[in-house]
Amino acid sequence: MRASVHDGAMNASLPLSTDLSTGHAARVLPPIVLVGAGRVAQALAIALARRGMAVAAIGSRRQALGPGWPESCPQPSYPQAAVDQAGLVLLTVPDDHIASCTEALHWRPGQAVVHCSGATEVAALAGAARAGAATGGFHPLQIFSDPLRAADRLAGSTVAIEAEAGSALAEALQALAAVLGLRPIVLPPGMRARYHVAAGYAASFLLPVLAEATSLWKTFGVDEAQALAALLPLARGTLDAVEGRGLAGAVSGPIARGDTGVLRTHLAALQALAPSSHDPLDFYRRLALPQVALAAQAGRLDAQAAQQCRDLLLGDGVMPQADGPAAGSGVL
């Protein structure tokens, strides 16, 4: 079922009200066109279709859509033909092609073109802006490696919106966020790269930490699948704790207890590993030092205990305890 949309392109007097309920927002949105037919486009198309909306056109050089696309989606057309039907264009092409794609297409005043990149600045859409189109950014903060799962997870996720404050486009993007169940944040110009680095820390930067953990388990005969089965519940528990108690409140382990004996044992074990392509001891130290700050912030460590942990982590070597192995608490 197609959404109720304006027959014409979006113009500067688009009559959006402050009512951003899903039904109202769907009624006032202009015709939406996707340029690019990759995973982000597919996830957005699925999510819109579930809410009774269908994209007006899909601009792509592909001859046909692959499996998993909603039946309501039209087959791809040449990008310019798709753009000509649009009030609002969501540009979902790779970052390196945003500027060239925008320059290659013909735009008109009253249209809006919005890219869905987290890292690329809205200035990359200068070709559309010169033609009189409104430009902005709409970046759903979610993983899109599986479009169907991404569509499932969009509701409740955050979307970074960048558009001229108070403009018809800013209101339209707020309405689109409401339709998709996204929680909007307004991103100031020039901050996209910093914002995207932070998103990477919370998403893909978890992978090297898990890779390091599984590689250690392999040294005592546990393969990656078994290691992940054991370690992922720990990771989920940490994320649950962060959600409930905040970053500092979720700190656990020997650093949170000021247990320098266990910390020294960890460092010695890593120092004893065979040489590899990277330094596991350095990896541990770089991750552990920020934990000291969090534990101190939470009041788990006083100034003296925090400094003892930092001194040990920053030391040139790992000095053995005089009285033998650490007698840790036995819990994380």
Protein Blocks (a to p, Z undefined) as FASTA:
>chain_A
ZZdddfbdcdfklccdfblcfklmmmmpccdddedjdfklmmmmmmmmmnopacfbdcdf
bfbdcehiafklccdddfklmmmmpfbdcdfbdfklmmmmmmmpccdehiacddfbfklc
fklmmmmmmnopacddddddddfkbmklmmmmmnopacdddddehiaklmmmmmmmmmno
pacddddehilmmmmmmmmmmmmmmmmmmmmmmmmmmmnopafklmmmmmmmmmmmmmmm
mmmnojmlmpgcjklnopaklmmmmmmmmmmpccdfbdfklmmmmmmmmmmmmmmmnopa
cfklmmmmmmmmmpmbdcddfkbpaddehiZZ
